[in-house]
Amino acid sequence: MKKFIYNNSNGLWYELHGDYYIPCLVLPDTEERSIGIWGRRHLDYIKKYRPMLYADLVLSCKLHSYLADIDAQAQAKLELLRLNKWQRKKVLRSSSKRRIRWHGSELWVAFATGRRKSSMQK
């Protein structure tokens, strides 16, 4: 028996192992990207709630790149939310300091002169 045979109908090479011909399959080269917490959580989600999508991604060798993309998108969104929150805090802090300073000087003027302004009377 031949060690290798080629099947014209599917375009695959087969190698003889014992009495059986096994297809010579090679995984495509992909770049190594890390999968963070959000990618792992999404993996758990698709395993549990989207098993067909999971199977499709595994069989097409796209699962790792899909999860790395999801993780990168989630990280970018998280950084954007943190930046917006920080900027909002910064604006609120500066505006509240101005208000306190303004009210403080108004109260000081009212206290020092012994007169109340109409806006301070209750």
C-alpha positions, 0 to 999 in steps of 0.5 A: 500500500502507498504511504500517501494518497491524494483524493481528487474529489476533496483535494486532501492528502491522506497518510497511511497509519496502520491499516487506515488512511488519515487526512493530513490536516494542518492548522493555519498559522495565526498570530498570537494575541492574548485573551483577557478576562472579557474574552474568557467571559464571552467564551463562557457565554457562547459555550453556554448560550450560543453552542452553534456559534461556538462550534462554527468558530472552533471548526473554522479556526476563528475562535481565538481571533474572535475572542481576542477581538471581543476582548480588545473591544471591551477593553477599549470601551472600558477605557473610554468609560473610565476616561469619561467618568474621570473627566466628569469628576474633574468638571464637577470638582472644579465647578463645585469648588468655584461655587463654594468659593463664590458662596463662601465669599458672599457669606463672608461679605454678608457676615463682615458687613452685618448685612444680608443679601436678598438671595441669602435671606430665607 
